[in-house]
Amino acid sequence: MLTVLSVEVRKLNRSLALVLAATAPALIAVFSFSMLLRSKTPSEWDMWIGSGMAIWAYFMMPLCVAALTALVAHMEHGPRSWDHLRALPVPRWTLYAAKAVCVIALVLIMSAAVLGATIGAVALGGLIKPEAAAMGALDLTGYAWSMARMAAAALLMIAIQFWTAIRFASFVPGLALGIGGTFFAVVAASARQGVFMPWQMPVNILATEAWRVQTALTLGGGLGLVVLAAAVLHLARREGR
């Protein structure tokens, strides 16, 4: 498993995955920086960091997961290399499990980058415009914990997107699913039933109602692990692309 995983990491280093991983946090940082420069009065750190995390969880993370899973799958679909990989003397499930681990790891890295980039952007904006500088305590541990729980709640969404991207040779079904899921999660944000949508579970970590947070963690994290395991086993038993 470690050998297969190391190969997947090297593949990602030669792909556009790192560009994608850097772009989303950078966009959120630019947005936060621009908003601070437009502010006339100071705001709490909680407001700035909460805004960045909400943007990430609300639609940037779902769209990035859709693009990332499509990219990881296309590395094999494009050159039609699945037959070669399945002929290697390694358990088939490790081929898919390694890709899933890489996707989850990148989501965690991007989540940390969003937090770090937002803090850096707000701090820089405060230096340029001191009268609007962020004030109050910077609860870095609390913010990091919230980001970690968002990533856990996103596991079900990641599993569904990963399964779809690997299952179909074309990248269209996976991207269509991601765009559609994000769209309905946005328009159903205030609906009580929306908490059960996989694409809405990460942002529910920021909800004030405890039941929404618990539902997101239980279904998104717990059920997500089950679906991810089922996806790996199903894909490992399939023949052909």
WOLINLIN-V648836 format. One record per pair of residues at least 12 apart in sequence whose C-alpha atoms are under 7 Angstrom apart, sorted by the first residue. I is the first residue (numbers start at 1). GAP is how many residues later the second one is. Records with the same first field share a line. If there is no record, write none. Layout:
# WOLINLIN-V648836
I=GAP, GAP
This chain:
# WOLINLIN-V648836
1=93
4=90, 91, 94
5=93
8=90, 91
17=51
21=89
24=36
25=85, 88, 89, 92
26=91
28=24, 90
29=88, 89, 92
30=91
32=86, 89, 90
33=88, 89, 92
36=86, 89, 96
37=88, 92
39=93
40=92
41=90, 91
42=89, 90, 91, 92, 93
43=91, 92
44=90, 91, 92
45=89, 90, 91, 92, 93
49=69
52=66
54=149
57=145, 146
58=142, 145
59=123
62=116, 120, 137
63=115, 116
65=93
66=95, 108, 109, 112
67=108
69=34, 92, 93, 96
70=95, 101, 104, 105
73=92, 93
74=97
77=92
82=159
92=144
93=139, 140, 143
96=136
97=135
107=44
108=43
111=36
149=56
150=52, 55
151=51
152=65, 68, 69
153=48, 49, 63, 64, 67, 68
154=47, 48, 66, 67
155=65, 66, 69, 70
156=42, 64, 65, 67, 68, 71
157=41, 42
159=65, 68, 69
161=13
163=68
169=72
181=18
182=17
185=12, 14, 15
195=17, 21
198=22
201=15, 19
202=14
204=12
